[in-house]
Amino acid sequence: MPRRLRISIIGCGAIGSSLARGIKSRFLSRAVLSGLYDIDRQRSLRLARQLRSPGLAVKDLETAIRKADLLIEAAAAGASFGIAMKAVSAGRDIMVMSVGGLLQGRRKLENKASRSGSRVFIPSGAISGIDALRASRFSGIKKVTLITAKPPQAFSGVPYILRRGIILSKIKKDKVIFEGSALRATRAFKQNVNVAATLSLAGIGPQKTRVRIVASPGLKRNTHRIEIESGSGRIVTLTENVIHPANPKTSYLAVLAALATLEGILEPFKIGN
């Protein structure tokens, strides 16, 4: 029987916890959790107890890396690049959930991974159409636009909102709260628009990818509309996401996309990119 893939999860919040449970329930014959690490050690200890494997909680990132073949980063955009660099420097593969943290250092990470033989996996996240966008590059992409709409409370506590004095509770109809490049969007909404980062990395880059963010008080689900114009035609996708039950700032589909990416790593039969 082939050796199971050893996986360490970095960040034991809602997403990391969901992925840990998914790995144990769906991939037990092909993968095994080897470590759980969080800067808040109580989180990793609590998750390890919930999984009935208290020994999984490790004290530092280096131990988590050493014990794994693949790391899954589920921490925060501010930490994802540093975690990814340490992982690939040690010759480990990594799946990055906080994609916004990679935009500025992508080339450096790519070069380091190339030299060490590591791979960096980025799930499609909470949007549809990534396969089609990547395929469109071969015909020449002219324009990519993302229109993200969420209930106002999804943006609570975001520094960009606070600096501009936007009072979310007073928004009674659809309000555009941001319009600009994907690079600016990921800086302003670090926990809200990882989809913008993923879209820009798959397509024409963070400067050229356009993003519009809308606070919509009547909305029940986070929605992402993507418009792609290329030499192969025009593509429009609309994703209406159920929010993650443990974290209203993320979508349930983002977790499922990571599990699908892991399935692609583990399975010999692969469909799509």
Rosetta blueprint (number, residue, H / E / L):
1 M L
2 P L
3 R L
4 R L
5 L E
6 R E
7 I E
8 S E
9 I E
10 I E
11 G L
12 C L
13 G L
14 A H
15 I H
16 G H
17 S H
18 S H
19 L H
20 A H
21 R H
22 G H
23 I H
24 K H
25 S H
26 R H
27 F L
28 L L
29 S L
30 R L
31 A E
32 V E
33 L E
34 S E
35 G E
36 L E
37 Y E
38 D L
39 I L
40 D L
41 R H
42 Q H
43 R H
44 S H
45 L H
46 R H
47 L H
48 A H
49 R H
50 Q H
51 L L
52 R L
53 S L
54 P H
55 G H
56 L H
57 A E
58 V L
59 K L
60 D L
61 L H
62 E H
63 T H
64 A H
65 I H
66 R H
67 K L
68 A L
69 D L
70 L E
71 L E
72 I E
73 E E
74 A L
75 A L
76 A L
77 A H
78 G H
79 A H
80 S H
81 F H
82 G H
83 I H
84 A H
85 M H
86 K H
87 A H
88 V H
89 S H
90 A L
91 G L
92 R L
93 D E
94 I E
95 M E
96 V E
97 M L
98 S L
99 V H
100 G H
101 G H
102 L H
103 L L
104 Q L
105 G L
106 R H
107 R H
108 K H
109 L H
110 E H
111 N H
112 K H
113 A H
114 S H
115 R H
116 S H
117 G L
118 S L
119 R L
120 V E
121 F E
122 I L
123 P L
124 S L
125 G L
126 A L
127 I L
128 S L
129 G L
130 I H
131 D H
132 A H
133 L H
134 R H
135 A H
136 S H
137 R H
138 F H
139 S H
140 G L
141 I E
142 K E
143 K E
144 V E
145 T E
146 L E
147 I E
148 T E
149 A E
150 K E
151 P L
152 P H
153 Q H
154 A H
155 F H
156 S L
157 G L
158 V L
159 P H
160 Y H
161 I H
162 L H
163 R H
164 R L
165 G L
166 I L
167 I L
168 L H
169 S H
170 K H
171 I L
172 K L
173 K L
174 D L
175 K E
176 V E
177 I E
178 F E
179 E E
180 G E
181 S E
182 A H
183 L H
184 R H
185 A H
186 T H
187 R H
188 A H
189 F L
190 K L
191 Q L
192 N L
193 V L
194 N H
195 V H
196 A H
197 A H
198 T H
199 L H
200 S H
201 L H
202 A H
203 G L
204 I L
205 G L
206 P L
207 Q L
208 K L
209 T L
210 R E
211 V E
212 R E
213 I E
214 V E
215 A E
216 S L
217 P L
218 G L
219 L L
220 K L
221 R L
222 N E
223 T E
224 H E
225 R E
226 I E
227 E E
228 I E
229 E E
230 S E
231 G L
232 S L
233 G E
234 R E
235 I E
236 V E
237 T E
238 L E
239 T E
240 E E
241 N E
242 V L
243 I E
244 H E
245 P L
246 A L
247 N E
248 P E
249 K E
250 T E
251 S E
252 Y H
253 L H
254 A H
255 V H
256 L H
257 A H
258 A H
259 L H
260 A H
261 T H
262 L H
263 E H
264 G H
265 I H
266 L H
267 E L
268 P L
269 F L
270 K L
271 I L
272 G L
273 N L
